[in-house]
Amino acid sequence: MLQNIGVPGLILILIIALIIFGPSKLPEIGRAFGNTLREFKSSTKEILSEEKEDSGQSK
């Protein structure tokens, strides 16, 4: 779904976000979104590493 957005779609989303939230709130929202993605990525890596360890021990 997200791979079909492209540059014009991202620009449109940014303009809508500017209108809704205003320019002063965007950096704060961006930081929160980045922290959320970082936490999700680290949790996913942790789960995958635990799964590999479990599958390695069962053999």
Backbone bond lengths (Angstrom), bond angles and torsions (degrees), N, CA, C in turn:
res aa  C-N    CA-C-N  psi(-1)  N-CA   C-N-CA  omega(-1)  CA-C   N-CA-C  phi
1 M - - - 1.442 - - 1.531 110.73 -
2 L 1.338 117.43 -50.59 1.455 120.58 -177.34 1.523 112.83 -72.59
3 Q 1.322 118.35 -19.81 1.448 119.18 -177.86 1.527 112.05 -73.86
4 N 1.319 118.87 -12.96 1.460 121.58 -179.39 1.525 113.61 -96.65
5 I 1.332 118.35 6.10 1.467 120.39 -176.68 1.528 111.02 -72.08
6 G 1.308 118.05 -56.48 1.453 121.92 -179.39 1.515 112.64 79.06
7 V 1.317 115.71 178.78 1.459 122.36 -176.34 1.533 112.03 -67.11
8 P 1.338 120.21 -45.69 1.470 118.69 179.33 1.536 112.70 -60.55
9 G 1.314 116.84 -37.35 1.462 120.32 177.65 1.508 112.21 -65.59
10 L 1.325 117.06 -40.76 1.463 120.64 177.66 1.528 111.81 -65.08
11 I 1.316 116.64 -38.44 1.463 120.40 177.70 1.521 110.00 -65.14
12 L 1.320 117.30 -41.38 1.463 121.17 177.92 1.525 111.14 -63.31
13 I 1.321 117.55 -42.43 1.461 121.47 177.59 1.526 110.59 -62.34
14 L 1.329 117.63 -42.40 1.461 121.62 178.29 1.527 111.50 -62.69
15 I 1.325 117.71 -41.72 1.466 121.10 178.89 1.526 110.41 -64.53
16 I 1.325 116.98 -43.10 1.467 120.32 178.72 1.529 110.04 -63.73
17 A 1.340 117.17 -41.42 1.464 120.63 178.50 1.530 110.45 -63.40
18 L 1.322 117.79 -39.34 1.471 121.07 177.07 1.525 111.42 -62.21
19 I 1.320 116.07 -40.99 1.466 119.97 -179.64 1.524 110.47 -67.44
20 I 1.335 116.61 -43.95 1.465 120.49 -175.68 1.528 111.52 -72.36
21 F 1.328 117.67 -50.91 1.459 121.25 -171.47 1.516 114.26 -96.41
22 G 1.307 117.96 -22.96 1.458 120.68 -176.69 1.516 110.53 84.96
23 P 1.317 117.31 156.39 1.469 120.83 -175.22 1.528 113.96 -68.41
24 S 1.314 118.45 -21.80 1.466 119.22 -177.85 1.525 112.71 -76.56
25 K 1.324 118.22 -25.81 1.466 121.64 -177.42 1.528 113.07 -90.97
26 L 1.327 118.52 -18.22 1.457 120.51 -175.05 1.524 114.22 -61.19
27 P 1.340 120.56 -42.98 1.473 118.49 178.01 1.524 112.71 -61.09
28 E 1.318 116.44 -39.11 1.464 120.66 178.52 1.530 111.00 -64.51
29 I 1.306 116.75 -43.23 1.466 121.14 178.48 1.523 110.26 -65.63
30 G 1.326 117.21 -40.33 1.461 121.30 178.33 1.522 112.38 -62.56
31 R 1.328 116.76 -42.06 1.469 120.72 177.53 1.522 111.05 -63.57
32 A 1.322 116.23 -43.98 1.468 119.99 179.99 1.525 110.46 -63.29
33 F 1.320 116.82 -41.77 1.469 120.98 178.64 1.524 110.92 -65.16
34 G 1.327 116.91 -42.09 1.465 121.03 178.03 1.519 112.08 -63.31
35 N 1.338 116.81 -42.51 1.464 120.31 177.43 1.523 111.28 -63.57
36 T 1.318 116.38 -38.91 1.464 120.37 177.93 1.521 111.13 -63.68
37 L 1.320 116.84 -45.20 1.464 120.18 178.58 1.526 111.33 -63.92
38 R 1.331 117.28 -40.96 1.458 121.42 179.42 1.530 110.75 -62.40
39 E 1.315 116.85 -43.88 1.462 121.34 178.99 1.525 111.26 -65.17
40 F 1.316 116.88 -41.18 1.467 121.26 177.91 1.522 110.79 -62.61
41 K 1.327 116.23 -43.23 1.461 121.24 -179.60 1.526 111.04 -64.12
42 S 1.326 117.33 -44.02 1.465 119.68 -179.78 1.529 110.84 -68.00
43 S 1.321 117.37 -37.33 1.469 119.97 177.47 1.521 111.09 -65.37
44 T 1.313 116.55 -40.32 1.457 121.01 178.77 1.525 110.53 -63.51
45 K 1.331 116.90 -44.29 1.466 120.30 178.02 1.522 111.10 -61.75
46 E 1.329 116.43 -40.58 1.460 120.92 179.69 1.527 110.71 -63.57
47 I 1.317 116.94 -44.71 1.464 120.73 179.57 1.527 110.54 -63.55
48 L 1.326 116.75 -42.51 1.458 119.93 -179.93 1.522 111.59 -65.74
49 S 1.332 117.76 -38.72 1.461 120.18 179.58 1.527 110.50 -68.47
50 E 1.339 117.31 -37.55 1.467 120.06 176.46 1.521 110.60 -65.26
51 E 1.323 116.44 -38.24 1.461 120.76 179.93 1.533 110.31 -66.37
52 K 1.343 116.74 -39.70 1.463 119.25 177.45 1.514 111.72 -65.47
53 E 1.338 116.50 -39.30 1.465 120.37 178.25 1.522 110.61 -64.20
54 D 1.327 117.08 -42.90 1.459 120.90 179.67 1.531 111.52 -64.61
55 S 1.328 117.26 -41.06 1.452 119.68 -179.33 1.523 110.92 -71.45
56 G 1.313 117.91 -29.50 1.461 121.51 177.42 1.509 112.33 -72.48
57 Q 1.315 118.40 -32.20 1.459 122.10 -179.59 1.522 111.83 -78.15
58 S 1.321 118.24 -27.61 1.452 120.45 -177.03 1.524 112.51 -76.29
59 K 1.325 118.56 -15.03 1.464 121.49 -178.94 1.496 111.96 -84.48
